Amino acid sequence: MLEQRSFRDILGRFTTGVVLITARTPHGPVGMAVNSFTSVSLDPPLIAVCAAQTSTTWPAVRAAGGFAVTILGGQHEEVCRAFSTHGADRFAGGEWMFTRSGHPVLRDGLGWLDCAISTIQPAGDHELVVAEALEGALTGREGPLIFHAGRFGTLTGVPGRERECV
């Protein structure tokens, strides 16, 4: 069996984007940084995220029944770090706006989606969450915040501005 540290090191070589998952709850807004985010389907519009069972934030997001996704740009490293730190005042930095569902999104994010949870599947020490995107918008053109080999980074010469990938 593959050792956990080796598995983690190998997967760390796969570069991912970083998003915030945020939700309105009866006790105020909650949120967490996630790099396990992907598109699932165009029809219907579905996304997936993975949430650790040890997360203290995920139960509140799950109970809300939906959440917003903010795609982070290179300028959001400190915001991302705050959302990754237990006990931090996560909503102190950045300018926030709210989806029609009331979920907070960063005004200067690269884009956002407002999602309703469709299914939750146990997946090892995580839960695999599939959600339907109800609405969304592009809100920025900066390069994305990326995560690779345990470090944050950015892209220069953002691809896709000159041509579109199909």
ChimeraX attribute file (.defattr): number of C-alpha atoms within 10 A of each C-alpha:
attribute: neighborCount
match mode: 1-to-1
recipient: residues
	/A:1	3
	/A:2	7
	/A:3	7
	/A:4	9
	/A:5	9
	/A:6	10
	/A:7	10
	/A:8	13
	/A:9	12
	/A:10	11
	/A:11	13
	/A:12	15
	/A:13	12
	/A:14	10
	/A:15	16
	/A:16	19
	/A:17	20
	/A:18	25
	/A:19	28
	/A:20	26
	/A:21	29
	/A:22	28
	/A:23	31
	/A:24	22
	/A:25	16
	/A:26	7
	/A:27	7
	/A:28	7
	/A:29	16
	/A:30	22
	/A:31	24
	/A:32	24
	/A:33	21
	/A:34	21
	/A:35	16
	/A:36	14
	/A:37	21
	/A:38	14
	/A:39	13
	/A:40	15
	/A:41	11
	/A:42	10
	/A:43	7
	/A:44	10
	/A:45	14
	/A:46	19
	/A:47	21
	/A:48	20
	/A:49	21
	/A:50	21
	/A:51	25
	/A:52	15
	/A:53	15
	/A:54	10
	/A:55	12
	/A:56	12
	/A:57	18
	/A:58	21
	/A:59	12
	/A:60	19
	/A:61	22
	/A:62	16
	/A:63	11
	/A:64	17
	/A:65	15
	/A:66	21
	/A:67	29
	/A:68	30
	/A:69	30
	/A:70	27
	/A:71	26
	/A:72	27
	/A:73	25
	/A:74	19
	/A:75	15
	/A:76	20
	/A:77	17
	/A:78	12
	/A:79	18
	/A:80	21
	/A:81	14
	/A:82	19
	/A:83	22
	/A:84	16
	/A:85	12
	/A:86	12
	/A:87	9
	/A:88	11
	/A:89	11
	/A:90	19
	/A:91	17
	/A:92	10
	/A:93	12
	/A:94	15
	/A:95	12
	/A:96	14
	/A:97	13
	/A:98	15
	/A:99	18
	/A:100	10
	/A:101	16
	/A:102	16
	/A:103	25
	/A:104	27
	/A:105	27
	/A:106	25
	/A:107	16
	/A:108	22
	/A:109	27
	/A:110	21
	/A:111	20
	/A:112	27
	/A:113	22
	/A:114	27
	/A:115	26
	/A:116	19
	/A:117	20
	/A:118	15
	/A:119	12
	/A:120	16
	/A:121	11
	/A:122	12
	/A:123	13
	/A:124	9
	/A:125	11
	/A:126	15
	/A:127	17
	/A:128	18
	/A:129	19
	/A:130	22
	/A:131	23
	/A:132	22
	/A:133	23
	/A:134	15
	/A:135	14
	/A:136	15
	/A:137	12
	/A:138	13
	/A:139	15
	/A:140	16
	/A:141	13
	/A:142	18
	/A:143	17
	/A:144	24
	/A:145	22
	/A:146	20
	/A:147	18
	/A:148	15
	/A:149	14
	/A:150	12
	/A:151	9
	/A:152	17
	/A:153	16
	/A:154	18
	/A:155	13
	/A:156	10
	/A:157	9
	/A:158	12
	/A:159	11
	/A:160	8
	/A:161	8
	/A:162	7
	/A:163	7
	/A:164	7
	/A:165	6
	/A:166	3
